[in-house]
Amino acid sequence: MRYRARPLARGAVEFGATELRLASPLGLWQVARRAGAGAAARVFPNFRALVRYTLLATGNRLSQIGVLQVRRRGEGMEFHQLREYRQGDSARAIDWKATARTARLIAREYEDERDQRVLLVIDCGRRMAAKDDALSHFDHALNAALLLAHVALRQGDAVGVLTMGAPGAARYLAPRKSVAAVNTILESVYDLEPSLAMPDYLRAAQDIMVRMRRRALVVLLTNLRDEDDDTLSAALALLRKRHLVVLASLREAILGRALAARVDSFDRALTHAAAAEYLAQRERAFRRVGAAGAACLDVEPQRLAISLVNHYLGLKRLGRL
């Protein structure tokens, strides 16, 4: 006998033995029997976005999902080749020795640096259990991390993962290269769930400084609050000594709906004012984070994945990694 099951949540699943209901010969009663051994299964995050990204990247149609691609000439970090000067090239790209030899303007062309390191730090604390749709903020963060890992690996960078606030010890996967590393990351995080713990940014930063001796891009996926400022500021100051830091925070979609709703009653006016005050506090917190030298993304969960990919590609184009 075969049947199909559609899992509604990722994680480890246990299937017990099959229960059979057998009728007596005369059909007067039924007896229950169990047959077969139990089995364990693993339900992975939905990586449909990875497949779609790969297909669109193959066809050079990434703009359809909001990924910005800007071809940069002469502004990279690794030398690629010499070619004839084109209109729009920077004057700094001109190779004067080659120009003198050929009597034509020759420019140096560069490409994005490869072999960089990216560490994805995933907050597994209580705030990430919030939901705006069928998925929790944690699931959105996990899906965004997987897509960013896939993109960075295709760019030739090494990608690793560190969890923060997870039950028990933090999970750590050292940065590694090759597209197959996505499967390793899936195996490492597929069963994670948000806990009741609060994020300890400073402890996570200390852990990163011990584990990551080389400069890396550290992407912190969390849900920032104003009360996090004390520990977060110290953590960012520590990380900035060696690493480039991006803080990606998930903003509840209900806040935008509350501000956009028509104010036609006293209760709605209170809701509007509370949402505006809360967002103002978040804005102040992000200004402090920016002043500490970290780049900030404050987006709704559905936009997190594409926003992260665009920011990463922007850093690559600017040669900041």
Summary of the structure (lengths in Angstrom):
residues: 321
radius of gyration: 25.2
end to end distance: 54.3
largest distance: 103.2
contacts: 930
relative contact order: 0.13
helix: 41%
strand: 23%
